[in-house]
Amino acid sequence: MENSKLDIDPGEFDWAELEADICHWTKGYVPFSGILVTFGKTEKELKDQLKLMDVVIEVRDARIPLATSHPQMDLWLGNRKRIIVLNREDMISASDRNAWASYYARQGTKVIFANGQLGMGSLKLTRLAKALADGVNIKRKSKGLLPRPVRAGIVGYPNVGKSSLINRLLKRRMCPAAPRPGVTRELKWVRFGKDLELLDSPGIIPMRINDQSAAIKLAICDDIGERSYDFSEVAAILVQILARLPAVGNKALYNRYKIEADGRAGRNFVEKLALKLFNGDTHQAAFRILSDFRKGRFGWSALERPSN
Ligand SMILES: Nc1nc2c(ncn2[C@@H]2O[C@H](COP(=O)(O)OP(=O)(O)OP(=O)(O)O)[C@@H](O)[C@H]2O)c(=O)[nH]1
């Protein structure tokens, strides 16, 4: 199961309905206020960084491409060219990948799947950035302006793999890649190919303040700091999501923990696991479930699919 790329075809599974349920489960649930305020402060910083870029490489977590996107990003981008990178492609199934690839193809959006740890996708990304950069200089020429190195920059939510991708693109260790969110901070410009410059410090997209469903998914995927949320609450919702996912379901939960899940009582499930394995400590039980998901113990699966 651990290394499962065996796709159970989700068939007619209604992802929009699951999303509506996640919104319902998380309604009125405010476990993240501290971290939201902290991330909110970076909006001005992000806008200032975007002003420097011609080509914006927006990194998202392939398991949650919607929760790791910001509704105002289009507005902040203005006329800049954008490439979307769905990073952590190793953590989703082939059918998740196909679903997202065709969704973005239908929209005419340029998207690249990448693995920041192994460097997969970075060659393709470099080529695409160069192609878009050429476009920028063709436009400058038509306006009677001289060509100049085109500036590219990487932006994304905390911990989605921005630094890892920068390191891969520059083929050296330029800035720290760490498993903890919020590590990257300084600003540097680095030559990146003949006519390109890459901003070495990624822009951090501020979190969506009011979207609890997105916040829960970020916590599940370890994209926000562990100290900022209640493990038991987040793991309870994860259990409910996993029980519903076509590629996981009650059976995989039962096989792993020998506890029945009914798809609605996540909290109950966490408590049962706590009694069974951790002397009633729900925090430890919750941590076990979250880390099992993050390590692919239920098989690799996205938590979001496009609804059309
Ligand atoms: N499995 C997997 N892990 C990845 C991938 N890309 C990055 N990681 C890991 O994810 C963690 C975060 O990566 P970073 O590159 O530091 O992320 P970041 O977006 O720069 O993080 P901040 O500096 O906190 O904003 C590290 O432990 C990386 O090794 C990937 O494609 N697959």
The ligand as a Gaussian input file, in Angstrom:
#p B3LYP/6-31G(d) Opt

LIG

0 1
 N        7.951000      14.426000      -1.269000
 C        8.310000      15.630000      -1.701000
 N        8.858000      16.502000      -0.827000
 C        9.229000      17.709000      -1.285000
 C        9.088000      18.069000      -2.644000
 N        9.546000      19.339000      -2.793000
 C        9.967000      19.737000      -1.571000
 N        9.785000      18.762000      -0.661000
 C       10.092000      18.815000       0.775000
 O        9.170000      19.738000       1.365000
 C        9.797000      20.460000       2.426000
 C        9.641000      21.955000       2.185000
 O       10.395000      22.319000       1.046000
 P       10.999000      23.801000       0.852000
 O       11.657000      23.822000      -0.474000
 O       11.776000      24.216000       2.055000
 O        9.629000      24.637000       0.825000
 P        9.451000      26.222000       0.754000
 O        8.190000      26.452000      -0.010000
 O       10.662000      26.904000       0.261000
 O        9.216000      26.531000       2.301000
 P        9.235000      27.966000       3.095000
 O       10.625000      28.445000       3.078000
 O        8.773000      27.510000       4.447000
 O        8.242000      28.873000       2.468000
 C       11.244000      19.971000       2.462000
 O       11.330000      18.958000       3.446000
 C       11.465000      19.390000       1.068000
 O       12.458000      18.389000       1.063000
 C        8.504000      17.120000      -3.552000
 O        8.297000      17.357000      -4.750000
 N        8.142000      15.922000      -3.012000

